[in-house]
């Protein structure tokens, strides 16, 4: 079922979560374990991230460095198919511009359509680790909006080869990303919102937000989206903080702000367990307030760890 249908039929806030494919070489049991731990909370859908290639350098004799290109977490399409068939759950693969030609994207979308996936989250993707700026492929896309248009075209039966006859129109429900604290490259929030609105005009049907730790950032973002004429559902993304290191690594990697009170709670925690308790307690507070405000879905970034999300879901749903 499409995410938009889940939302329109729901009587109260839904639960969903995001999974990371395992590292190359690992098996799928860890994914099944996470899903099984969270099944009792009746997830409406499960997102599976996509990870582009990275460069690895190996030192050769004589000090020369040999560069290898590796995708450390392949398997997004396979995981989506496996989960939806084993647990009868709707899955949402992330599809990205980075590392993909338009034709490779088209072929991936055909695979997804054939395995019965009805939803995609369309993203640009981050720059390759170590490269300062995002570079699209020569025959690929540079912005998520271009990928939204490719999926929307396929939904109208329009493929890259305009001479294809009797082409099957896919029926993907398209989601996109939104940033309550603005995307880090955007000159300001209103410029970011103008591009977000364009993604909506071109076919996006719902938005999932970047993580945030201050609900006011989400509420303000929703108000500004509405002022800009963005009317589609805006799903808040939540990440329970679980280690002291995340006080700096999350702002560094995701460009988010940590409220003073949370910083103090984590700094004053005297053990790893106490830090985790503080992070989970904070996220429970966030989730309860958002649910009371009737958000459509509470979407959790599990980052491969089901326990904190299960604890929060138990307290909130
Ligand atoms: P875009 O919408 O393309 O925006 C990128 C920047 O360009 C913004 O600053 C925007 O304001 C600006 N902009 C947009 N369109 C234009 C245009 N036409 N001309 C000029 N400027 C423009 N990354 C992954 O690699 N894999 C994942 O699985 C993944 N999942 C994610 C899930 C969520 C919910 C979120 C919030 C992010 C996720 N990301 C993922 C990270 C995401 O790829 C990065 O944040 C990326 O830097 C931007 O992606 P976007 O789709 O928002 O890009």
Boltz pocket constraint, residues with backbone or C-beta under 6 A from the ligand:
constraints:
  - pocket:
      binder: B
      contacts: [[A, 48], [A, 49], [A, 50], [A, 51], [A, 52], [A, 94], [A, 96], [A, 122], [A, 123], [A, 124], [A, 125], [A, 126], [A, 127], [A, 142], [A, 143], [A, 144], [A, 145], [A, 176], [A, 177], [A, 178], [A, 183], [A, 184], [A, 185], [A, 186], [A, 187], [A, 191], [A, 192], [A, 193], [A, 195], [A, 208], [A, 209], [A, 210], [A, 211], [A, 237]]
      max_distance: 6.0
